[in-house]
Amino acid sequence: MSFAKKNAFLILLGVLYILLSLYFIWVDQAYLTLFPIGLLAIYFAIFYTEYTFLSIAFLTPLSINIEEYTDSFGLFIPTEPLLFGFLLFFLFLQIRKNILPKELWKNPIIWSVGFYIGWLFIASIMSTHPIVSLKFGLARLWFIVPVLIFGTYFFRKQLNITRFIWLLVIGMFIVICYTLIVHASYSFGEKEGHWVMWPFFKDHTIYGATVALTVPLVFGLYLHKKHSPLVQVILLSFIAIVLLGMFFSYTRAAWLSLIAALGVWALIHFKIKLSLLVTIAAFIGGVIFFSWDAIQMDLARNKNEHTTEDFGKKLQSAANVSTDASNLERINRWTCAIEMFRERPFFGFGPGTYAFEYARFQDPENLTIISTNFGDLGNAHSEYLGALSEMGVLGLSAFICIVIAIFYKAITLYNRWPEEDKETKRLLLAMILSLVTYFVHAVLNNFLDTDKAAVPVWGMCAAIIALEIALNNQLNAKPTMKDSNI
């Protein structure tokens, strides 16, 4: 039997798909051509669940927001449909047969995230825009539940943690190469550096945050074990490209977050005690309090602008609160967030509502050349103040609990991890430092409502939880079930 006869049905389907695709493109409905790809994704998600889940790490940096093309609603393709599908699929599996370890529900990270989600939906009911808040809450669910909760299932096989990080780094490497090539065509201009990462990233702030998050991971991959010469060369090229991407992101907050991560590395490496840290923090706080007038005068004299090409002056411009429009606009947003909290301190205005409400809280004295009277230019520029204004004091408390739980469990796990298993220990340290870059950056920006930040952050949290469960099982002489699959 000839190939054509044997595969006539598949050939007919292929021809039909091409004809339909041409028709949809002709009538300006090209997005409908993605439907068969969606069916293929469903097939792989059901029959190759583990690999499809891991592929999300690779696809996240490469995802594209269709809002840029449809002018309707925001949706990151292909990651958000995959995550939403996984949310339903995993819930079905969990109801049918308990696939999650009971130790998971005792973890403080899960408890704090559960508190956050619970309060998020209570605040949504009391929201000034309930539909907006409920949609926001649903989007948070399909980021958190599949990646954080069910990610622990896949990461019981420790090799999958390494695979997840490798795929995330490779995806970011591709995006950074693309961005650098486009940026080079504009002679690496600072203004062009704000948008050359499009369509993969909306602007340089979220791009810089994600690149900063990648830096400890790529170093972790290089250092965590001895590689073949070829892999070493590949990883060294990755390191060089990622650092170039970091420099040319022109994102001061991302640079500062890496400095903070370096400081945390020193604290962990030299095993500095918490009591000493508290003493130093109290001393610094006292110096700031008694020198506040002099500090204000120095800040007022700082005229360095973020548009300068000089790296040192660009970092210094982060403290320019007198002429730098970017810094002044951020202060404007923060002030609005605090005023919103004062008006509705308990429930907040509702998750996802900041952009709809902050305009009327702007003080004319705080307005800048980039301010808008319509209040349509985004969020509070802070995960912490965003939670405070949208979800009230309990919303901020819940988010701070998440941050504390993550670093408490991660650092104590690192200290408990057996010294003879240096490979896992080094990779664990890389994840801790990567999370430091994000949560430090989160003081100045908020991106956990996008796949770009949510997938790596919650993915690494899931890996930390899975490693702790595995270690506890080893200490209790129980099987770790590292090789289980769906």
N, C-alpha and C positions, 0 to 999 in steps of 0.2 A: 504494500500500500504506500503510495507516494506521501511525502510530507504534507502537501496541500490537502489531500483527502483526509489524512489522519487528524489534522488540526484545523479542519475547515471551520468549525464553530468558533474557535479562538481567533482565527483570521477575520471571520465575519464581525466578531465583536470589536476587534482592533480597527477595522475599516469604519465601522459605525461610530466608534469613539472619535476617530479623526474627523469624520464628516460633521458630527455634532459639535466638536470643538471649533471647527472652522465657522460653523453657523453662529455659535455663541460669541465668538470673537467679532463676527460680522455685525451682529446686533448689539455690540458693546456690552455683552454680559459674560466677559471672559472668565469671571470667577466661577461660573457654573462648570467649567472644565475640570475643576478640582474634585467634583463629586466622586468619580471613580477612584481617584487617589484616596479619598476618604474611606471608601469601601475597602481598599487594599490595606489601609492603616488599621481598620477594625479587625481584619483577618489576622494581621501580624500581632495585634494587641491580645487577641484571644489565644492564638496558637504559639506565639513566641513572646509571651508576656515579659519575661525577664529582659530580653534584648530590646524590646520596644521601650520598656521603662528606662533602661540605660541610655537609649538613643535620645531621650529628652534632654540629657545633659549636653549632647553635641548640637542639638537643634536650637537650644535656647539662645545662644548668641546670634544665630542666623535667622531667628524668627523675624517676621515683618508685621507691623501693625496695619491692618487693612483700612483703618480710619484714614490713613494718608491717601487712599485711593477711592474710597466710597463716600466720604463725607457724611457717614452715618454714625455707626457705633465703633468703639475701639475693641479690637480682638487680635491677639497675636497669633499668627498662623505660622507653623502648624502646632505650636506647643499648647495653647489654651484648649483647642478641641480635644487634643490627646489627653490633657490633664482632666478635663471634664468627663471624658469617656472613662478614664481610669477611676475617677471618683465613683461613678455608678457601678463599674465592673467590680471594683474592690469591695464596695459595700455589699453587693450581691454575694460575693465569695465569702465575706465575713459572716453574713446572715446564714448562708447555707452551711458553712463549716468554719469554725474559729481558726483562723490562720495566724493570728497574732499572739505572741507570747504574753502570758499574764504579767510578767515582770515589767512590760511596757507601761502598764497603767499605774505603776508605782513611781515612775520617773518624774522628778520635779519639772523638767522641761515640758512634759506632756500636761502635767497639772496646770502649769502657768499658762500654756497655750490654750488649754480648755477654759480656764478662767477668762482669758482674753476673748475667745470666740463667744462664750456665753454672754459676756457683758456687751460685746459688739452687737448681738442680735437684740438684747434688751434696749440698748441705745438706739438701734434702728427703729424699733417700734415707737419710741418717743421722739424720733427725728422730726425736724422741720420739713424734710423731704423723704418720707418713708420709703417710697419706691426706689429712689436713688440709693438710699442706705442699704436696703435689702439686696439690691443688685450688687452693691459693693461687697456686702457680706458673703454672698454666694461666690463671687470671684475669689475672695480670700479663702473660702472653703476648698475650691478646686486647686489652689496653690498649696494649701497646708495639708489637707487630708491625704492625697495621693503621695506627695513627696515626703512629708514628715512622718505620718503615721504608718503608711504601708511601705515607705522606703526602708523602714527598719527590717521588714521581712526579707527584702532582697539583699540588704547589707549584712545579713547573718552569714552570707558567704563573703568573707572578707576581700576576696579578689574583686568583687563587684564594687567595693569602695575605690580601689585603685582604678578600675575601669571607668567609673563615674568621673573621677578627677581627670583622667587622661582625655576622655571625650569632651569634657568642658574646656580643658586647656586647648585642645585641637580646634574646637569651634571658635574660641576666642582668637586663636592664632590666625585663622582664616580671615576673621573680621578685621583684626589689626593690620594684617598685610593689605587688605583691600583699602582700609582707611589711609594707611601710609602712602600707598600708590596714588590715590586721589589727592591727598594732601600735598604730595610732592609736586603735582602738576600746578599747584598754586604757591610753590616755593615755601611751603610750610608756614603760610601766613597765619597770624593769631586769629583774625576774624574768620577766615575760612575754616579754622580748626574747630569752630563751634558747630559745624554742620556736615563736614566731609564724611562722617560715619553713617549718614543716612543712606539707605533705608533701614539698616539693621538697628540703629540706635537713633532716638529722637534728637538728642543733642549731646554736647561734650560732657555734661555733668554726669549723666547716667553711664555714658561710655567710660569716663574716667573712673567712676566708682567700681565698675565691673572689671576694668583692667587692673585696678589696685587690688581687688579681691583675688585676681588671678596670679599676681606676682608671688605671694608666698606658696601657692600651690605648685607653680612650675619649678620653683627652687626645691620644694618638698619632693617632687618627682625625681629631680636630679640627685638629691642627697640621700633619699631614703634607702637605696640599695646600690650595689655595684652593677652597672650596666655594661653591655657590650660596647665596643668603640663606636659602632654606628648609632646606637641609641644615645650615647653620650653626645655625639656631634649634633644629633637632632634636638636634644634637650638644650644644649648650649645655644643653638640657633633660636629656639623658642624663647629662651631667657633674653637674648639680645633684642629680639623683635618686640617682646612684651615690654621691656624697659624703654625701648624707643617709643612704643605706643603710649606708655605712661608719660614720658616727657612731652610728647607732642599733643597730648590731650588738653594741655593748658587748663587743667582742673586743679586749682590750689587745694581744695578740700581733699582730693584723692592723694595728693602728695603728702599733705599733713597726716592723713590716715596711715600712710606707710611709715612715717616717722613714729607714730604712736605704736604701730605693730612692732617696730624695731625696739622700742622701749619695753613693750610687754615681753618680747623675746629675751631681753636682758634680765628682766625680773624673774622669768621662769628658769633661764639658764643658770643664773647665779643664786637661785633659790632664796631670794630676798623675802624675809618674813613679813607677814601682814601687819604686825605691830609697828615695824619700822616704816612701812608705807603710810600707815595712819599718822604716825608722828611727822613724817616729811610733809604729808598733805596738810596737816594742821599748821605746821610752820609756814608753808607757802601761803596758806589762807590768811594767816595773821599778817604776813608781809604785805599781801595785796590789800588787806583791810586798812592798815595803817599808812599805806603809800598810795591810796586810791587817787588822791588829788594829783599827785605827780604822774601817775599812770595815765590819767585822763588828759593831762597836758601833752604827754608824749604821743598819745593816740591822735590828738588833734593836730600835732605837727607832722604826722605821717601822711605824706601826699603821694606815696607810691601807688601807681595805677596797675590793675591786673592786665592792661593791654601792653605793658612794657615787654620787650623781648628778653630782658635780663632775668635769669632764673632766680637769683637772690632777691632782687627787688620785687619780682612777682610774688614770692613767698611772703615778703614783708607787707605787700599790699593786702594780705588777708586781715591785717590789723588796721587798715585804713578805713575809718568810719566817719571821715569828714568829706571826702570827695569821690570815693569809689562808688559808682552807681550800683554795681552788683551787690556790694556789702550793704549799702544803704537800703536797697530794695529788700534784701533779706531781713534786715532789722524791721522794716515796714511790715513784712509778713509775720514776723515773730510778735510784734506789738499787736497786730490784729488778732493773732491766735490767743494771746493773753487776754485781750479785751473780750473776745468771744467766750472764753472760759469764765470771765467775771460775770457775764450776763447769764450763762447757763452752766454753772459750775458742776452740777451732779451728772446730768445725762449728756451734756454737750449738745451741739447742733445736729449730730447724727453722722455716722461714718460716711465718708465720701462727699460731705456737703461743704467743706471749707471754701472751695472755689465759687460756690453759689452765694456765700454769705459774707465773705470778708470785706467786700467793697465798702460797705457802709461803716466799717470800723476803722477805715484808714484816716489817720490824722493828717490834715493838709501839710503840716510841718514835716511829715515823714515821706511825702510823695517824692518820687525821683523821675528822671527823664524816661525811665522804662516802666513806670507805674501805669495802671489803667483805672479809670473811674468805674469801669464796668466789672472789675474784679474777675476777669476771665482768663487770667494767665497762670492758672495752676494752683499748687498746694502751698502748705505752710513752710516748705523748705526745712522741715525737721520732723523726723518720725515721732519724736517725743512731744513737741508742741502740737503737731497734727493730731496725735491721740488725745491730748489735753483739750483742744478746742472742739473736737468732733465727738469725743466720748466721755468728757468730763474727768474728774479727778480719779475715778476708778479705772478709766481707760488708760490714763498715763501710768497708774500704779500697776495695772496688768502688764503693760509693755515693759516697764522697768523690771518686773518680776521675771519676765521671759529672758531679758538680757542677763540678769543676775544668775538665773538657773542655768543658762547655757554655759557661762564661763566658770561657774562653780563646779558643775559636773565635768566639764571638759578638762579643766586644769587639775582637779583631783584625780580624774581618770588617768591623765598623763603621768602624774606622780606615782600612781599605783601600778602602772603598766610595767610588766617584767622587763628588766634591763637587757636581758638576752634577746628579746624581740625588738631590736633597734629599728627594723624596717617599719613596723607599724607605729612605733613610738614617734619616729621622725615625721611620718605622714600625719599623725594625730596633731603634732605641734604645728605643722603647716596649715591644717584646717583651723586650729585655734587662732593663729595669726591672721588668716584670711577673714575669719569672722570679726576679729578686732578691727580690721580696715573698714568693714561695712558699718559696724555699730558706732564707731567713731565718726565716720562719714555721715551717719544718720542724724547727728546733731545738726548738721548743716543742710541736709537734703533728705527726701524720703522717696524710696523706690520699691518698697515691698509690695506695692500694688501692681507691679509689673513682673513678668516672668524672668526678666534679665537679672533681677536681684533675688526674687523669691525662690526660684529653683535651686541656685547654688547655696543660699543661706539655709533653707529648710533641708536641703539634701545633706549638707554637712552636719546639721543637727541630728538627722536620722542616723548618719554614720556613727556619730559619737554615742548615741543611745544604743545602737546595735553592738558596738565594741564593748560598752559597759556590761551589757547583758552577757556577751560571750565571756568576758573576764570573770564575772560573777559565777557563771556556770562552771568555768574551769576551776575556780577556787572551791566550789562546792562539789567538785568531781561529778558534774553532770555533762551530758553531751551538748556541744554547742550548736549542732545541726547547721554547721556552716555551709553544707553542700545541698541544702534543700532547695527545691524549685517548685513553681506552680505546675 
